């Protein structure tokens, strides 16, 4: 399995201020669904940070997103290990297939793949 990118998810009620702040560091907005906004480095597009007020379709907001090349294999590996699945594997309307799992430190990880 290949990891394509890792993105911290910052819970925020100040998205506009975050956009301006991270813009000063060279980040540009690459996605905005209203409830989540992602900024990336133009010179290194996999260097990203997301700001979210809450997750639209899941019961919890993840701390981090990990994009993998085979989300089905990642889900099978996590289930096989007995890891706590917080949000089942499903296709989302915005073009990703994802699930949430709790890591050993108690952090919620959004594991996803683009469809």
C-alpha positions as CSV (number, residue, x, y, z in Angstrom):
1,X,0.0,0.0,0.0
2,X,1.3,3.5,-0.8
3,X,0.6,6.6,1.2
4,X,0.0,9.5,-1.2
5,X,-0.3,12.3,1.4
6,X,-1.0,13.1,5.0
7,X,-3.0,16.1,5.9
8,X,-3.6,17.6,9.4
9,X,-7.2,18.5,10.0
10,X,-7.5,21.6,12.2
11,X,-10.8,22.2,13.9
12,X,-11.6,25.9,13.2
13,X,-14.4,28.4,13.4
14,X,-12.2,31.0,11.8
15,X,-11.7,29.7,8.3
16,X,-11.3,33.1,6.7
17,X,-8.6,34.1,9.2
18,X,-6.9,30.7,8.7
19,X,-7.0,31.2,4.9
20,X,-5.3,34.6,5.3
21,X,-2.7,33.4,7.8
22,X,-1.6,30.3,5.8
23,X,-1.7,32.4,2.6
24,X,1.0,34.5,4.1
25,X,3.1,31.3,4.4
26,X,2.5,30.6,0.7
27,X,-0.4,28.2,0.9
28,X,-3.3,28.5,-1.6
29,X,-6.9,27.3,-1.2
30,X,-7.4,24.1,-3.3
31,X,-10.8,22.9,-1.9
32,X,-13.7,24.4,-0.1
33,X,-16.9,22.5,0.6
34,X,-18.2,25.0,3.2
35,X,-17.6,22.7,6.1
36,X,-14.0,21.9,5.1
37,X,-11.4,24.0,3.4
38,X,-8.0,22.7,2.3
39,X,-4.9,24.8,1.5
40,X,-1.8,23.5,-0.3
41,X,1.7,24.6,-1.3
42,X,1.8,25.4,-5.0
43,X,5.4,24.1,-5.2
44,X,4.6,20.9,-3.3
45,X,0.9,20.1,-3.8
46,X,0.9,17.2,-1.3
47,X,1.9,19.6,1.5
48,X,-1.6,20.5,2.8
49,X,-3.6,21.6,5.8
50,X,-7.4,21.4,6.2
51,X,-9.6,23.5,8.4
52,X,-13.0,22.1,9.4
53,X,-15.9,23.1,11.6
54,X,-17.1,19.5,11.7
55,X,-17.4,16.6,9.4
56,X,-20.5,16.6,7.2
57,X,-21.3,12.8,7.1
58,X,-19.5,11.3,10.1
59,X,-20.2,11.4,13.9
60,X,-16.7,12.7,14.7
61,X,-14.2,15.1,13.2
62,X,-10.9,13.5,12.3
63,X,-7.5,14.8,13.5
64,X,-5.7,13.7,10.4
65,X,-6.4,12.5,6.9
66,X,-4.2,9.8,5.2
67,X,-4.7,9.3,1.5
68,X,-3.7,5.8,0.3
69,X,-3.7,4.2,-3.1
70,X,-5.9,1.3,-2.0
71,X,-8.4,2.3,0.7
72,X,-10.1,-1.1,0.6
73,X,-6.9,-2.9,1.5
74,X,-6.3,-0.3,4.3
75,X,-9.8,-1.0,5.7
76,X,-9.2,-4.7,5.6
77,X,-5.9,-4.3,7.4
78,X,-7.4,-2.2,10.1
79,X,-10.4,-4.5,10.6
80,X,-8.1,-7.5,10.7
81,X,-5.9,-5.8,13.4
82,X,-8.9,-5.2,15.6
83,X,-8.6,-1.4,15.4
84,X,-11.6,0.7,16.4
85,X,-13.5,1.7,13.3
86,X,-15.5,4.9,14.0
87,X,-17.0,5.5,10.6
88,X,-17.5,2.6,8.2
89,X,-16.0,2.4,4.7
90,X,-18.2,4.3,2.3
91,X,-18.3,6.4,-0.9
92,X,-18.8,10.1,-0.2
93,X,-20.6,12.4,-2.7
94,X,-17.5,14.6,-3.1
95,X,-15.5,11.8,-4.8
96,X,-13.7,10.0,-2.1
97,X,-14.0,6.5,-0.5
98,X,-13.1,6.7,3.2
99,X,-13.4,5.3,6.7
100,X,-12.3,6.6,10.2
101,X,-10.2,4.6,12.6
102,X,-8.8,5.4,16.0
103,X,-5.0,5.2,16.3
104,X,-3.2,3.9,19.5
105,X,-3.0,7.5,20.8
106,X,-6.7,8.1,20.6
107,X,-6.5,10.2,17.5
108,X,-9.2,9.8,14.8
109,X,-7.7,9.1,11.4
110,X,-9.6,9.7,8.1
111,X,-8.3,7.1,5.7
112,X,-9.3,7.8,2.1
113,X,-8.8,7.2,-1.5
114,X,-10.1,9.2,-4.5
115,X,-12.5,7.5,-6.8
